Amino acid sequence: MDDSVHGKVMVVEKDPDVAQEITHRLASEGWQVELAASPHAVLARLDAGSGDAWDVVLLDVDYPDLPGLPATSGIDVLRRFVEAGSPASIVMLTGANTVGVVATCMRAGAFYYLARPFQPYELSSVVEAAARHAAVRRELALGRRASDGATDPLLVGTSPALHKLRAALDRLASQDVAILLRGEPGTGKELVARALHERSARRKHRFVALHCGAIPGALIDSELFGHARGAFPGATADRPGAFVEADGGTLFLDEIGEMPMAVQARLLRVLQEGEVLPVGGSGVRAVDVRVIAATQADLTAAVEATRFRQDLFYRLNVVVLSVPPLRERLEDLPLLVAHFLRKHGGAATMSLSPEALAAMMSHAWPGNVRELENAILHAVALRQGDVIDRGSLPSAVAGGRNGEAPSAISIAALGGADDQLPPLSLAKRRASAMFEKNYLTMAMERAKGSISEAARIAGLDRTNFRRLLQRHGIAATTFKS
């Protein structure tokens, strides 16, 4: 999904005014909305094989009987979608906010329901969550029909940040220049380097990865440049070293900032001369290697502190690519979840509950894609049956952002007409929406109306933060001092 169109929504609603209101709201947020003339029209398209055409279907529970057509309730249409195996998430629209109606909808396979009259932010929040869940189901269905072995998890997704990274990879693959990758731990910097290698003319030769911070200083010379037999105690045979192993291909040096200064000088010489002298050796060997370095440290500051050679920094810093953290590409999370479920689910046909996906979308993911994969491994191991529910997730993920519970919200504030206590699932969604709106308001107040500063406080990118403001009807101008 791009920024202009989030996905496709079908609306089946008997009240034309309500239908138009829904259409206007969702279309203004970037959804592609279609109105159905009747439930029978939707069923005809479903029978014709169009069950994959929509991400979300908003379906009136109590659609009236139409002259000359068989009686068909919203529940009947819902069951037909489920039987057809459609990945679309079905959200039921009802005027009867009773436990019986809700239970019937949920048992029949609805993603959720909205009781009239509902607030605009409720509609937006539910449709967005439903579309995410549909994305997971669609990807899992595709994975069961086709091999996923060639899919690179880093490149799974449709976010603007990922599109930008892909475009950069395509441009740089044919250019044999040094590249410095910047990114937090777990973002997939090695996967980016591998993707560059596989796209380049060097792909027929080896890709060699070396973590500079994981090798003792006394051994890193030997690991990089090789050694001759007898060069030091324990050197019982010649060793080629990473540069020779990667000859003709690509050498990835992770956490280059942790390399000892003495080794940096030797590395610079190899990059300049294209020759390697093994430790204890008497002759040099010519090598042709593309070096891609990565760091999470600030190398500019390391140069100023004389912990990193300035000449080596300029040699490696020809092109800098930033690998985005997962929190800045959360729209990719459903596709990544589906990828890892296929990868680690074995022969089981795995699925994910809406509550589990909602918890994962609210987590901060400080460990990025690596943490997400570990969370899926944890959930697969602890699941009951073939459905990953919230209870199967690690506690840090299941408990909300950073594992902390949201601030208390009065239960009375979550009720409906006549202070009727709503069903638990509805109360949870209302509490989440209220908490989110309150948090956004506080962030904007502290940032004095600056969306960029408020987004930084919230740990979100500016585009996603602006989208949340629009969803909750919060105008940035009201906070300007």
C-alpha positions in Angstrom: 0.0 0.0 0.0 1.3 3.4 -0.9 0.7 6.8 0.8 -2.2 7.7 -1.5 -4.2 4.5 -1.4 -4.1 2.3 1.7 -6.2 -0.5 0.4 -9.7 -1.5 -0.9 -12.8 -1.3 1.1 -16.3 -2.6 0.2 -19.3 -1.0 1.9 -22.6 -2.9 2.2 -24.9 -0.6 4.2 -28.7 -0.2 3.9 -28.7 3.4 5.0 -27.5 5.6 2.0 -26.6 8.5 4.3 -24.5 6.3 6.6 -22.9 4.6 3.5 -22.0 8.0 2.0 -20.6 9.2 5.4 -18.4 6.1 5.6 -17.3 6.5 2.0 -16.3 10.1 2.4 -14.4 9.5 5.6 -12.4 6.5 4.3 -11.7 8.1 0.9 -10.4 11.2 2.5 -7.9 9.0 4.4 -6.7 7.4 1.2 -8.8 4.2 1.0 -10.2 3.0 -2.3 -13.9 2.6 -1.4 -16.6 0.8 -3.3 -20.4 0.8 -2.5 -22.4 -2.3 -3.1 -25.9 -2.1 -4.4 -26.9 -5.1 -2.3 -25.5 -8.1 -0.5 -26.5 -10.2 -3.5 -24.2 -8.1 -5.8 -21.3 -8.8 -3.4 -22.1 -12.5 -3.3 -22.2 -12.6 -7.1 -18.7 -11.2 -7.3 -17.5 -13.6 -4.5 -18.9 -16.6 -6.5 -17.1 -15.2 -9.6 -13.8 -15.5 -7.8 -13.4 -11.9 -6.6 -13.0 -12.8 -2.9 -9.5 -11.4 -3.0 -10.6 -8.0 -4.4 -11.1 -6.3 -1.1 -9.0 -5.8 2.1 -11.9 -4.9 4.3 -15.7 -5.4 3.9 -18.0 -3.3 6.0 -21.2 -5.4 6.2 -24.6 -4.4 7.5 -25.9 -7.2 9.8 -29.6 -6.3 9.2 -29.8 -5.7 5.5 -33.6 -5.7 4.6 -35.1 -8.2 2.2 -35.3 -6.9 -1.4 -38.2 -7.6 -3.8 -37.6 -10.5 -6.1 -34.4 -11.6 -4.3 -34.0 -14.3 -1.7 -33.7 -13.2 1.9 -30.0 -12.7 2.8 -28.7 -11.4 6.1 -25.3 -9.9 6.8 -24.5 -13.0 8.8 -25.2 -15.2 5.7 -22.8 -13.0 3.6 -20.2 -13.2 6.3 -20.3 -17.0 6.4 -20.1 -17.2 2.6 -16.9 -15.1 2.7 -15.4 -17.4 5.4 -16.4 -20.5 3.4 -14.8 -19.1 0.3 -11.5 -18.6 2.1 -11.4 -14.9 1.3 -8.5 -13.0 3.0 -10.7 -10.0 3.4 -11.5 -8.9 7.0 -15.2 -8.5 7.6 -16.4 -5.8 9.9 -20.1 -6.0 10.8 -22.2 -2.8 11.1 -25.1 -3.1 13.6 -27.6 -0.9 15.4 -28.1 -3.6 18.1 -25.2 -3.3 20.5 -26.1 -6.5 22.4 -24.0 -9.4 23.5 -26.1 -11.9 21.4 -25.5 -10.0 18.2 -21.9 -9.4 18.9 -21.3 -13.1 19.8 -23.1 -14.3 16.7 -20.9 -12.0 14.5 -17.6 -13.0 16.1 -18.4 -16.8 16.1 -19.3 -16.6 12.4 -15.8 -15.2 11.6 -16.1 -11.4 11.7 -12.9 -9.5 12.4 -14.9 -7.0 14.5 -18.1 -5.0 14.6 -19.1 -1.4 14.8 -22.3 -0.4 16.6 -24.2 2.7 15.3 -23.6 5.5 15.9 -19.9 5.1 15.9 -17.2 7.8 16.1 -15.1 8.6 13.0 -11.9 7.6 14.7 -13.5 4.3 15.6 -14.2 3.6 11.9 -10.7 4.6 10.9 -9.0 2.6 13.6 -11.0 -0.6 13.0 -10.6 -0.4 9.2 -6.9 0.1 9.5 -6.5 -2.8 11.9 -8.7 -5.0 9.7 -6.6 -4.2 6.6 -3.5 -5.2 8.5 -5.0 -8.5 9.5 -6.1 -9.1 5.9 -2.5 -8.4 4.7 -1.3 -11.2 7.0 -3.9 -13.6 5.8 -3.2 -12.8 2.2 0.5 -13.3 2.5 0.0 -16.6 4.4 -2.3 -17.7 1.6 0.2 -16.7 -1.1 3.0 -18.5 0.8 1.0 -21.8 0.8 0.6 -21.5 -2.9 4.2 -20.6 -3.8 7.7 -21.1 -2.5 8.9 -18.3 -0.2 12.5 -19.5 -0.1 13.9 -16.6 -2.3 12.2 -13.9 -0.3 14.6 -11.7 1.6 12.9 -10.6 4.9 14.5 -7.2 4.7 12.9 -6.5 1.4 9.4 -7.6 2.5 7.1 -4.6 2.7 5.6 -1.7 0.8 6.5 1.2 3.1 8.0 4.5 1.6 11.2 3.8 3.7 11.6 0.4 2.1 10.8 1.7 -1.4 13.6 4.3 -0.9 16.0 1.6 0.2 15.2 -0.7 -2.7 15.7 2.1 -5.2 19.1 2.9 -3.7 20.1 -0.8 -3.9 19.1 -1.0 -7.6 21.1 2.2 -8.4 24.2 1.1 -6.4 24.4 -2.6 -7.4 26.2 -1.9 -10.7 28.5 0.8 -9.2 31.6 -0.7 -7.6 31.9 2.0 -4.9 32.5 1.6 -1.2 29.3 1.8 0.8 28.8 2.6 4.5 25.6 1.2 6.1 24.1 3.0 9.1 21.4 1.5 11.2 20.4 0.2 14.6 21.1 -3.4 15.7 18.7 -5.9 14.2 17.6 -3.7 11.2 19.3 -6.1 8.7 22.4 -4.3 7.6 24.0 -7.6 6.6 20.9 -8.4 4.5 21.3 -5.1 2.7 24.9 -5.9 2.0 23.9 -9.4 0.7 21.2 -7.8 -1.5 23.7 -5.5 -3.0 26.0 -8.4 -3.7 23.3 -10.5 -5.3 22.3 -7.6 -7.6 25.9 -6.9 -8.7 28.2 -8.5 -11.3 30.1 -10.0 -8.3 27.2 -12.4 -7.4 29.0 -15.4 -9.0 31.8 -15.0 -6.4 31.6 -15.2 -2.6 30.0 -12.9 -0.1 32.0 -13.0 3.1 30.8 -11.3 6.3 33.0 -10.5 9.3 31.9 -8.9 12.6 34.8 -6.7 13.7 33.6 -6.4 17.2 33.2 -10.1 17.8 36.9 -11.0 17.0 39.6 -10.5 19.6 42.1 -7.8 18.6 45.0 -10.4 18.4 43.1 -12.5 15.8 41.5 -9.9 13.6 44.7 -9.4 11.5 44.7 -13.1 10.7 40.9 -13.2 10.0 41.1 -10.3 7.6 44.5 -10.8 5.8 45.3 -14.4 6.5 48.5 -15.8 8.0 51.4 -18.1 7.0 52.2 -21.4 8.6 54.3 -20.8 11.8 53.5 -17.1 11.9 52.5 -17.5 15.6 51.9 -20.3 18.1 49.0 -22.4 16.8 49.4 -21.4 13.2 49.8 -24.9 11.9 48.7 -24.2 8.3 48.4 -21.3 5.9 45.1 -19.4 6.2 43.9 -17.3 3.3 41.8 -14.7 5.3 38.6 -12.9 4.5 40.0 -10.7 1.6 41.3 -13.7 -0.3 38.1 -15.7 0.4 36.1 -12.8 -1.0 38.3 -12.2 -4.1 36.1 -11.2 -7.0 33.2 -10.9 -4.6 32.1 -8.8 -1.6 33.4 -8.4 1.9 31.0 -7.1 4.5 32.7 -5.6 7.6 30.1 -5.2 10.4 30.7 -2.8 13.2 33.8 -1.3 11.5 34.0 1.3 14.3 35.2 -1.4 16.7 38.3 -2.3 14.6 41.6 -1.6 16.4 43.6 1.4 15.1 46.6 -0.7 14.1 44.4 -3.0 11.9 42.7 0.1 10.4 46.1 1.1 8.9 46.5 -2.3 7.3 42.9 -2.3 6.0 43.5 1.2 4.4 46.6 -0.1 2.6 44.6 -3.1 1.2 41.8 -0.8 0.0 44.3 1.6 -1.7 46.7 -1.0 -3.2 44.5 -4.0 -3.8 47.1 -6.3 -2.3 47.1 -8.5 0.9 50.1 -9.4 2.9 49.4 -12.4 5.2 50.6 -12.2 8.8 54.1 -13.8 8.8 54.1 -14.0 5.0 56.8 -12.9 2.6 54.7 -12.2 -0.5 51.7 -10.1 -1.4 48.6 -11.3 -3.2 46.4 -9.1 -5.5 42.7 -9.1 -4.6 39.7 -7.6 -6.2 37.1 -7.1 -3.4 34.2 -4.7 -2.9 34.0 -3.7 0.7 30.7 -2.8 2.4 31.1 -1.6 5.9 28.4 -1.1 8.6 28.2 0.7 11.9 25.7 1.8 14.5 28.3 4.2 15.9 28.9 7.8 14.9 32.2 7.4 12.9 32.5 11.2 12.6 32.6 11.5 16.3 35.0 8.6 16.5 37.3 10.4 14.0 37.2 13.5 16.1 38.1 11.4 19.2 41.0 9.8 17.3 39.4 6.3 17.7 39.0 6.0 13.9 41.4 6.9 11.1 40.2 9.9 9.1 41.7 8.6 5.9 40.0 5.3 6.3 36.7 7.0 7.1 36.8 8.9 3.8 37.7 5.8 1.9 34.7 3.9 3.3 32.3 6.8 3.4 31.8 7.2 -0.4 28.1 6.4 -0.2 26.1 6.2 3.0 22.9 4.2 3.2 20.6 4.3 6.2 18.7 1.1 7.1 15.4 2.2 8.7 14.3 0.8 12.1 11.1 -1.2 12.2 9.2 1.5 14.1 9.6 3.7 11.0 8.1 1.1 8.7 5.4 -0.4 10.9 3.1 -0.7 7.8 5.5 -3.5 6.7 4.9 -5.5 10.0 2.0 -7.6 8.8 3.9 -8.8 5.7 7.0 -9.5 7.8 4.9 -11.4 10.4 3.4 -13.6 7.6 6.9 -14.2 6.2 8.3 -15.4 9.5 5.2 -17.5 10.2 5.8 -19.3 6.9 9.5 -19.6 7.6 9.2 -21.0 11.2 5.7 -22.6 11.2 6.8 -25.8 9.6 4.0 -27.9 8.0 1.3 -26.2 10.1 -1.1 -23.8 8.5 -0.5 -20.9 10.8 -2.7 -17.8 11.4 -2.6 -14.8 13.7 -5.4 -13.4 15.9 -6.4 -9.8 15.6 -5.5 -9.2 19.2 -2.0 -10.5 18.7 -1.5 -8.3 15.6 -2.8 -5.3 17.5 -0.3 -5.9 20.3 2.6 -6.2 17.8 1.6 -3.0 16.1 1.7 -1.1 19.4 5.2 -2.4 20.4 8.2 -0.2 20.0 10.5 -3.0 18.6 13.8 -1.7 20.0 15.5 -4.9 18.6 13.9 -4.3 15.1 13.4 -7.1 12.6 15.6 -9.5 14.6 13.4 -9.0 17.7 10.3 -9.5 15.5 11.6 -12.8 14.2 12.5 -14.0 17.7 9.0 -13.0 18.9 7.5 -15.2 16.2 9.7 -18.1 17.1 8.6 -17.7 20.7 4.9 -17.6 19.7 5.2 -20.6 17.4 6.8 -22.6 20.2 4.1 -21.6 22.8 1.0 -21.5 20.7 -2.0 -23.7 21.4 -3.3 -25.0 18.0 -2.4 -23.2 14.8 -3.5 -19.7 15.9 -1.0 -17.3 17.3 -2.9 -15.4 20.0 -1.7 -12.6 22.3 -0.9 -15.0 25.1 1.6 -16.8 22.9 3.7 -13.6 22.4 6.7 -12.6 24.6 5.4 -10.6 27.6 7.4 -7.5 26.4 5.4 -7.5 23.1 2.0 -8.7 24.5 2.0 -6.0 27.2 2.0 -3.0 24.8 4.7 -0.5 24.0 7.9 -1.3 25.9 5.9 -3.8 27.9 4.2 -1.2 29.9 0.4 -1.0 30.5 -1.4 2.1 29.3 -2.5 4.6 31.9 -5.8 3.9 33.6 -9.0 5.0 31.8 -12.3 5.1 33.5 -14.6 2.2 32.6 -17.5 4.5 32.7 -16.0 6.6 29.9 -16.1 3.5 27.7 -19.8 2.8 28.1 -22.5 3.5 25.6 -26.1 4.7 25.9 -27.6 4.6 29.4 -24.1 3.7 30.8 -24.4 0.2 29.3 -21.2 -1.7 29.9 -19.8 -2.6 26.4 -18.3 -6.0 25.5 -14.7 -6.4 26.6 -13.3 -6.3 23.0 -15.1 -3.0 22.3 -14.0 -1.5 25.6 -10.4 -2.4 24.7 -10.6 -0.7 21.4 -12.2 2.4 22.8 -9.6 2.5 25.6 -6.8 2.2 23.1 -8.2 4.9 20.9 -8.7 7.2 23.9 -5.1 6.5 25.1 -3.7 7.2 21.6 -5.5 10.5 21.3 -4.5 11.6 24.7 -0.9 10.7 24.0 -0.8 12.5 20.7 -2.3 15.6 22.4 0.4 15.6 25.1 3.1 15.1 22.5 1.9 18.1 20.4 1.6 20.2 23.6 5.2 19.5 24.6 6.4 20.1 21.0 4.4 23.4 20.9 2.7 22.4 17.7 5.8 21.1 15.8 4.8 17.8 14.1 8.5 16.9 13.5 9.4 17.4 17.2 6.2 15.6 18.4 7.0 12.7 16.0 10.5 12.5 17.5 9.1 12.4 21.0 6.7 9.6 20.0 9.5 7.6 18.2 7.6 7.7 14.9 8.4 9.1 11.5 6.7 12.3 10.5 4.4 10.8 7.9 2.9 8.2 10.3 2.5 10.7 13.1 0.7 13.1 10.8 -1.6 10.3 9.7 -2.5 9.6 13.4 -3.3 13.2 14.0 -5.7 13.2 11.0 -7.3 10.0 12.2 -8.1 11.5 15.6 -9.1 14.9 14.1 -6.2 16.8 15.9 -5.2 20.0 14.3 -1.5 21.0 14.8 -2.4 24.7 14.5 -4.2 24.6 17.8 -1.0 24.0 19.7 1.0 26.8 18.1 2.1 29.4 20.8 
